[in-house]
């Protein structure tokens, strides 16, 4: 993704560090039937920062000039954890999520789920020094996560003075005149080049010294739902003449999907006492086919998938109470839900407390959607729909289903093909928390699925 901005841009990539091969970790979990081991550290642009047992690692840092503003492109590339992000002493102005503009608002804490992106502007308006940035986990359920906080720093700098500017120009000018090209660099030329580099690094900027103290900040509590909700509830579409919020008002498909975990028999899973943890949508644990879904759809290959994915939960129960149902098993299948081209969809995603209630970041391929409502407890179609925001709801492609709650989204199916809807927690999508929409062709070639390229690789 490339976004043109008049501001200096810094990309903040949040991830996870594992001391093991992540494929081996997930394969071991699948073999055992239990959850995988938790990660060993969080990272900011590949660095964990100063964490216990890694004190010599200073972490990532970037320099800012006092008085300037900077765009932060924040990406959560972690596998299994939502994260808080803060900068000591600084407010951030959020302007975009998932590559869609939002009404700008200021915040000192951003919450971002795996697969989500956020663009925020900071202004370097503090005194010269170093300021800590932190990424820490958000988990408001009794589920084990790594509680280490990744750290990085902002370093304030100032441009060199006019006197230093003139001095630098004189020495670099004299060196350009003294230097004579040769087939191989002489000792004199190498020394001159080295001095030029050292002169520039010494005098280009003044300000923060490496030994300067760092202004610190503290992460929110790991279960700070109020902090997360304050950020999420502040997100609004621009809904301007140039950037309208085209929220579908008339709905063709009203869907209600439960998302959560289950337990299925597994005679070979000794660690799980003959059972394995699975995940599901509407009690269907998705089975990945050996033939790609798009290939099977385009060439009308039979026996790869069915189009009978349920539009509502097959069994109705109190989804968000701590009392588990007697039967926690799911069905297995490669089931799709069929949509006509350009049809409109309202989808309510409902968390369930089977095993444990948990926040699920759900990602929809192929479309943006509008998040028109959310709440805690079981969704009530008669009461909750009256509170939907159909004027300026945030538009994005990944949304968190709150722990023990629900979220409602709307979108228009104007992109033909087969498109996954899945949890962006790697462990959950591996366990089967996904399904797919099959969007039929419309009229004419511009509304129809393109044929595969001639060099399309076959499995």
C-alpha positions as CSV (number, residue, x, y, z in Angstrom):
1,X,0.0,0.0,0.0
2,X,1.3,3.5,-0.9
3,X,-0.3,6.6,0.3
4,X,0.9,10.0,-0.8
5,X,1.4,12.4,2.1
6,X,3.1,15.8,2.4
7,X,4.3,14.8,5.9
8,X,7.5,12.8,6.6
9,X,6.3,9.1,7.0
10,X,7.5,6.5,9.5
11,X,6.2,3.0,9.3
12,X,5.6,1.2,12.6
13,X,5.4,-2.6,12.2
14,X,4.3,-4.5,15.3
15,X,5.1,-8.1,15.4
16,X,6.0,-11.1,17.6
17,X,9.3,-12.8,18.3
18,X,9.5,-16.6,18.7
19,X,12.5,-18.6,19.8
20,X,11.0,-21.5,17.7
21,X,9.9,-21.9,14.1
22,X,6.3,-20.7,14.1
23,X,5.3,-23.4,11.7
24,X,6.6,-26.0,14.2
25,X,4.8,-24.3,17.0
26,X,1.4,-24.5,15.3
27,X,2.0,-28.0,14.0
28,X,2.8,-29.2,17.5
29,X,-0.4,-27.6,18.7
30,X,-2.5,-29.3,16.0
31,X,-0.9,-32.6,16.9
32,X,-1.6,-32.2,20.6
33,X,-5.1,-30.8,20.2
34,X,-4.2,-27.9,22.6
35,X,-3.4,-24.2,22.2
36,X,0.1,-23.4,21.0
37,X,2.8,-21.9,23.2
38,X,2.7,-18.2,23.6
39,X,5.3,-15.9,22.0
40,X,8.6,-14.8,23.6
41,X,8.4,-11.1,22.9
42,X,6.6,-8.3,21.0
43,X,8.5,-6.2,18.6
44,X,8.4,-2.7,17.0
45,X,10.0,-2.7,13.6
46,X,11.7,-6.0,14.4
47,X,13.2,-4.9,17.8
48,X,11.8,-5.9,21.2
49,X,13.6,-3.0,23.0
50,X,14.8,-3.1,26.5
51,X,13.1,-6.1,28.0
52,X,14.1,-8.5,30.8
53,X,16.9,-10.7,29.7
54,X,17.7,-8.5,26.7
55,X,18.9,-5.3,28.4
56,X,21.6,-4.6,25.8
57,X,19.1,-4.2,23.0
58,X,18.3,-0.5,22.7
59,X,15.4,-1.1,20.3
60,X,14.2,0.8,17.3
61,X,14.3,4.6,17.2
62,X,13.7,7.4,14.8
63,X,14.6,11.0,14.8
64,X,12.2,14.0,14.7
65,X,12.8,17.7,14.3
66,X,11.1,20.0,16.8
67,X,8.1,21.8,15.3
68,X,7.5,19.3,12.5
69,X,4.7,16.8,12.1
70,X,5.1,13.1,11.1
71,X,2.8,10.4,9.8
72,X,3.0,7.1,11.6
73,X,1.8,4.1,9.5
74,X,1.0,1.5,12.2
75,X,0.6,-2.1,11.2
76,X,-0.1,-5.0,13.5
77,X,1.6,-8.0,11.9
78,X,1.4,-10.1,15.1
79,X,0.0,-13.6,14.8
80,X,-2.2,-13.8,17.9
81,X,-2.4,-10.6,19.9
82,X,-4.1,-7.3,19.9
83,X,-1.9,-4.4,21.0
84,X,-2.0,-1.0,22.6
85,X,0.4,1.7,21.3
86,X,1.5,4.8,23.2
87,X,4.2,7.5,22.9
88,X,5.3,9.2,26.1
89,X,4.2,12.8,26.4
90,X,2.6,13.0,22.9
91,X,-1.0,12.9,21.6
92,X,-1.6,11.3,18.2
93,X,-4.2,12.5,15.7
94,X,-5.7,9.4,14.0
95,X,-6.6,10.1,10.3
96,X,-7.0,6.7,8.7
97,X,-7.7,3.0,9.4
98,X,-7.4,0.1,7.0
99,X,-6.5,2.6,4.2
100,X,-9.8,4.6,4.6
101,X,-9.9,8.2,6.0
102,X,-11.6,8.9,9.3
103,X,-12.7,12.0,11.0
104,X,-9.5,13.1,12.8
105,X,-9.4,12.8,16.5
106,X,-6.7,13.0,19.2
107,X,-5.7,10.1,21.5
108,X,-2.8,9.0,23.6
109,X,-3.5,5.3,23.1
110,X,-4.2,3.3,19.9
111,X,-5.5,-0.2,20.0
112,X,-4.8,-2.3,16.9
113,X,-5.7,-5.9,16.1
114,X,-3.7,-8.4,13.9
115,X,-4.4,-7.5,10.3
116,X,-5.4,-3.9,11.1
117,X,-3.6,-0.7,10.1
118,X,-3.8,2.8,11.5
119,X,-2.3,6.1,10.3
120,X,-1.7,8.8,12.9
121,X,0.0,12.1,13.0
122,X,2.3,13.3,15.8
123,X,3.8,16.8,16.2
124,X,7.2,17.1,17.7
125,X,6.3,19.9,20.1
126,X,8.1,18.8,23.2
127,X,11.5,19.8,24.6
128,X,14.6,18.1,23.2
129,X,15.2,14.6,24.4
130,X,14.1,11.0,24.0
131,X,10.5,9.7,24.4
132,X,9.5,6.1,24.7
133,X,7.1,4.3,22.4
134,X,5.5,1.1,23.7
135,X,3.4,-1.8,22.3
136,X,1.7,-3.9,24.9
137,X,-0.9,-6.7,24.7
138,X,-4.7,-6.1,25.1
139,X,-6.5,-9.2,26.3
140,X,-9.7,-8.8,28.4
141,X,-10.3,-12.6,28.7
142,X,-8.7,-15.2,31.0
143,X,-6.4,-16.4,28.2
144,X,-2.6,-16.6,28.5
145,X,-0.7,-14.0,26.5
146,X,2.9,-12.7,26.6
147,X,2.8,-9.6,28.9
148,X,6.1,-8.2,27.8
149,X,6.0,-4.6,26.4
150,X,8.0,-3.8,23.3
151,X,9.8,-0.4,23.5
152,X,11.2,2.1,21.0
153,X,12.2,5.7,21.2
154,X,11.7,9.0,19.4
155,X,14.9,11.2,19.4
156,X,14.4,14.9,19.0
157,X,17.0,16.7,16.8
158,X,17.6,20.2,15.6
159,X,19.0,21.5,12.4
160,X,22.6,22.8,12.4
161,X,23.1,26.5,12.9
162,X,23.8,28.9,9.9
163,X,27.4,29.2,11.2
164,X,27.8,25.4,11.1
165,X,26.0,25.2,7.8
166,X,28.6,27.6,6.3
167,X,31.5,25.7,7.9
168,X,30.2,22.4,6.5
169,X,29.8,23.9,3.0
170,X,33.4,25.2,3.1
171,X,35.0,21.9,4.1
172,X,32.9,19.9,1.6
173,X,33.6,22.4,-1.2
174,X,37.4,22.3,-0.6
175,X,37.3,18.5,-0.6
176,X,35.5,18.4,-3.9
177,X,38.2,20.7,-5.4
178,X,41.1,18.7,-3.9
179,X,39.8,15.3,-4.9
180,X,41.1,13.9,-8.2
181,X,39.5,10.7,-9.6
182,X,41.8,7.7,-9.9
183,X,41.5,4.1,-10.8
184,X,41.9,3.1,-7.2
185,X,41.3,5.3,-4.1
186,X,44.4,6.5,-2.5
187,X,44.9,6.7,1.2
188,X,44.4,10.4,1.1
189,X,41.1,10.1,-0.8
190,X,39.8,7.5,1.7
191,X,40.7,9.7,4.6
192,X,39.0,12.7,3.0
193,X,35.9,10.7,2.4
194,X,35.9,9.4,5.9
195,X,36.3,12.9,7.3
196,X,33.5,14.3,5.1
197,X,31.1,11.6,6.5
198,X,32.2,12.3,10.1
199,X,31.9,16.0,9.7
200,X,28.4,15.6,8.4
201,X,27.3,13.3,11.1
202,X,28.8,15.5,13.8
203,X,27.4,18.8,12.6
204,X,24.3,18.0,10.6
205,X,22.1,18.0,13.6
206,X,22.4,19.0,17.3
207,X,20.1,18.0,20.1
208,X,19.5,14.5,21.7
209,X,22.6,12.8,23.0
210,X,22.7,9.0,23.2
211,X,23.2,9.4,27.0
212,X,20.1,11.6,27.4
213,X,17.4,10.3,29.8
214,X,14.3,8.8,28.2
215,X,10.8,10.2,29.1
216,X,8.9,7.0,30.0
217,X,5.2,6.0,29.7
218,X,3.3,3.1,31.2
219,X,1.1,0.7,29.2
220,X,-2.6,0.4,29.9
221,X,-3.7,-2.6,32.0
222,X,-3.7,-5.7,29.9
223,X,-7.5,-6.0,30.3
224,X,-8.3,-2.3,29.7
225,X,-11.5,-2.7,27.8
226,X,-12.5,0.9,28.6
227,X,-9.4,2.2,26.9
228,X,-9.9,0.0,23.9
229,X,-13.6,1.0,23.5
230,X,-12.8,4.7,23.8
231,X,-10.5,4.4,20.8
232,X,-12.9,2.2,18.8
233,X,-15.9,4.3,19.5
234,X,-14.1,7.4,18.3
235,X,-13.7,6.1,14.8
236,X,-16.0,7.7,12.2
237,X,-16.1,7.9,8.5
238,X,-15.5,11.4,6.9
239,X,-18.8,11.1,5.1
240,X,-18.0,14.2,3.1
241,X,-18.9,15.2,-0.5
242,X,-15.5,13.9,-1.7
243,X,-15.5,10.9,0.6
244,X,-19.1,9.8,1.2
245,X,-20.0,6.9,3.4
246,X,-22.1,4.7,1.1
247,X,-23.7,2.6,3.8
248,X,-26.3,0.1,2.4
249,X,-29.7,1.1,3.8
250,X,-31.8,-1.6,2.1
251,X,-30.6,-5.1,3.0
252,X,-30.9,-8.3,0.8
253,X,-29.2,-10.7,3.2
254,X,-29.5,-10.4,7.0
255,X,-27.0,-12.8,8.5
256,X,-26.2,-13.8,12.1
257,X,-22.9,-15.6,12.6
258,X,-21.6,-16.9,15.9
259,X,-17.8,-17.1,16.3
260,X,-16.0,-19.0,18.9
261,X,-14.4,-22.3,20.0
262,X,-15.5,-25.9,20.5
263,X,-14.1,-29.3,21.4
264,X,-14.2,-32.3,19.0
265,X,-13.1,-35.9,19.5
266,X,-9.5,-36.7,18.6
267,X,-8.3,-40.2,19.5
268,X,-4.7,-39.4,18.6
269,X,-4.5,-36.2,20.7
270,X,-3.0,-37.7,23.9
271,X,-2.2,-34.3,25.4
272,X,-5.9,-33.3,25.0
273,X,-7.2,-36.6,26.5
274,X,-8.7,-37.7,23.3
275,X,-10.1,-34.3,22.3
276,X,-8.9,-31.2,20.4
277,X,-9.8,-27.6,20.5
278,X,-11.4,-26.3,17.3
279,X,-12.9,-23.0,16.2
280,X,-16.0,-22.3,14.2
281,X,-18.5,-20.0,12.5
282,X,-22.1,-20.9,13.1
283,X,-20.9,-24.2,14.5
284,X,-19.1,-25.1,11.3
285,X,-15.4,-25.8,11.5
286,X,-14.0,-24.9,8.1
287,X,-12.0,-27.6,6.3
288,X,-9.5,-26.4,3.7
289,X,-9.9,-28.2,0.4
290,X,-7.0,-29.6,-1.7
291,X,-8.4,-27.7,-4.7
292,X,-8.5,-23.9,-4.5
293,X,-12.0,-22.5,-4.0
294,X,-11.7,-19.9,-6.8
295,X,-10.5,-22.5,-9.3
296,X,-13.3,-24.9,-8.4
297,X,-15.9,-22.1,-8.7
298,X,-14.6,-20.8,-12.0
299,X,-14.3,-24.2,-13.7
300,X,-17.4,-25.6,-12.0
301,X,-15.5,-28.4,-10.3
302,X,-17.9,-30.6,-8.3
303,X,-17.2,-32.1,-4.9
304,X,-14.9,-29.3,-3.6
305,X,-17.4,-27.2,-1.6
306,X,-21.1,-26.8,-1.0
307,X,-23.1,-23.6,-0.8
308,X,-25.2,-24.4,2.2
309,X,-23.5,-22.4,4.9
310,X,-26.1,-21.5,7.5
311,X,-27.3,-17.9,7.6
312,X,-28.1,-18.3,11.4
313,X,-26.8,-20.4,14.2
314,X,-28.1,-24.0,13.9
315,X,-28.6,-24.1,17.6
316,X,-29.8,-21.2,19.6
317,X,-28.6,-20.8,23.2
318,X,-27.4,-18.1,25.6
319,X,-24.1,-17.4,23.7
320,X,-22.4,-15.2,26.3
321,X,-23.1,-16.8,29.7
322,X,-20.3,-18.8,31.3
323,X,-22.5,-21.9,31.4
324,X,-21.2,-24.3,28.7
325,X,-23.7,-26.1,26.5
326,X,-23.8,-29.9,27.0
327,X,-22.5,-30.5,23.5
328,X,-19.4,-28.5,22.6
329,X,-18.7,-30.3,19.3
330,X,-18.8,-28.7,15.9
331,X,-19.5,-30.0,12.4
332,X,-16.8,-30.0,9.8
333,X,-17.3,-28.8,6.2
334,X,-16.2,-26.7,3.3
335,X,-19.3,-24.6,3.2
336,X,-19.8,-21.3,1.3
337,X,-22.6,-18.7,1.4
338,X,-23.8,-17.6,-2.0
339,X,-24.5,-13.9,-2.8
340,X,-25.8,-12.4,-6.0
341,X,-23.7,-9.7,-7.6
342,X,-24.4,-6.2,-6.1
343,X,-26.6,-7.6,-3.3
344,X,-26.4,-5.9,0.1
345,X,-25.5,-7.7,3.3
346,X,-25.9,-7.1,7.0
347,X,-23.8,-9.4,9.1
348,X,-23.9,-9.6,12.9
349,X,-20.9,-11.4,14.3
350,X,-21.6,-12.8,17.8
351,X,-18.9,-14.0,20.2
352,X,-19.6,-17.1,22.2
353,X,-18.3,-18.1,25.6
354,X,-17.8,-21.8,24.9
355,X,-14.4,-22.5,26.6
356,X,-14.0,-18.7,27.0
357,X,-15.4,-15.4,25.7
358,X,-12.7,-13.7,23.6
359,X,-12.2,-10.8,21.2
360,X,-12.0,-12.0,17.6
361,X,-10.5,-9.7,14.9
362,X,-12.5,-10.7,11.9
363,X,-11.2,-9.9,8.4
364,X,-13.2,-9.9,5.2
365,X,-11.4,-10.5,1.9
366,X,-12.4,-8.6,-1.2
367,X,-14.5,-5.8,0.4
368,X,-14.5,-2.9,2.8
369,X,-17.5,-2.8,5.2
370,X,-19.2,-0.3,7.5
371,X,-19.2,-1.1,11.2
372,X,-22.7,0.1,12.1
373,X,-23.1,-1.2,15.6
374,X,-21.6,-3.2,18.5
375,X,-22.6,-4.2,22.0
376,X,-22.0,-6.6,25.0
377,X,-24.2,-9.7,25.5
378,X,-26.4,-11.3,23.0
379,X,-27.5,-9.3,19.9
380,X,-31.2,-8.3,20.0
381,X,-32.4,-7.6,16.5
382,X,-35.5,-5.6,17.7
383,X,-33.6,-3.3,20.1
384,X,-30.1,-3.1,18.9
385,X,-30.7,-2.3,15.3
386,X,-32.5,0.9,16.3
387,X,-29.2,2.2,17.6
388,X,-27.2,1.5,14.4
389,X,-25.1,4.4,13.0
390,X,-26.0,4.6,9.4
391,X,-24.7,8.1,8.9
392,X,-20.9,8.0,9.4
393,X,-19.8,4.5,10.6
394,X,-16.2,3.7,10.2
395,X,-15.3,1.8,7.0
396,X,-12.6,-0.9,7.2
397,X,-11.8,-4.5,6.4
398,X,-10.9,-6.0,9.8
399,X,-13.1,-5.5,12.9
400,X,-12.9,-6.8,16.5
401,X,-15.8,-8.8,17.8
402,X,-15.8,-7.8,21.5
403,X,-15.4,-10.4,24.2
404,X,-18.8,-11.6,25.2
405,X,-20.4,-9.3,22.7
406,X,-21.3,-8.6,19.0
407,X,-20.5,-6.3,16.1
408,X,-22.7,-5.5,13.1
409,X,-21.3,-4.7,9.6
410,X,-22.8,-3.9,6.2
411,X,-21.3,-4.2,2.8
412,X,-22.3,-4.4,-0.9
413,X,-21.2,-7.6,-2.7
414,X,-19.9,-5.9,-5.9
415,X,-16.7,-8.0,-6.3
416,X,-17.3,-11.4,-8.0
417,X,-15.4,-14.4,-6.8
418,X,-14.8,-16.4,-3.6
419,X,-13.9,-14.4,-0.5
420,X,-12.8,-15.6,2.9
421,X,-14.2,-14.2,6.2
422,X,-11.9,-15.4,9.0
423,X,-10.5,-14.6,12.4
424,X,-7.1,-12.9,12.1
425,X,-5.8,-14.7,15.2
426,X,-3.6,-17.3,13.5
427,X,-4.4,-20.0,16.0
428,X,-8.2,-19.5,15.5
429,X,-8.1,-19.5,11.7
430,X,-5.9,-22.6,11.8
431,X,-8.5,-24.3,14.0
432,X,-11.2,-23.5,11.5
433,X,-12.7,-20.1,12.4
434,X,-13.5,-19.1,8.8
435,X,-16.0,-19.4,6.0
436,X,-16.2,-17.9,2.5
437,X,-18.7,-15.9,0.4
438,X,-19.3,-16.9,-3.2
439,X,-20.3,-13.8,-5.1
440,X,-21.8,-14.6,-8.5
441,X,-21.1,-12.7,-11.7
442,X,-23.1,-9.7,-12.6
443,X,-23.9,-8.5,-16.2
444,X,-21.1,-8.2,-18.7
445,X,-17.3,-8.6,-18.4
446,X,-16.9,-5.7,-16.0
447,X,-19.0,-7.5,-13.4
448,X,-17.6,-10.9,-14.0
449,X,-14.8,-13.0,-12.7
450,X,-11.7,-12.8,-14.9
451,X,-10.2,-16.1,-16.2
452,X,-7.0,-17.3,-14.7
453,X,-3.8,-16.2,-16.4
454,X,-2.1,-18.6,-18.9
455,X,0.9,-19.1,-16.6
456,X,-1.4,-19.8,-13.6
457,X,0.4,-22.5,-11.5
458,X,-1.5,-25.6,-10.8
459,X,-1.2,-27.6,-7.6
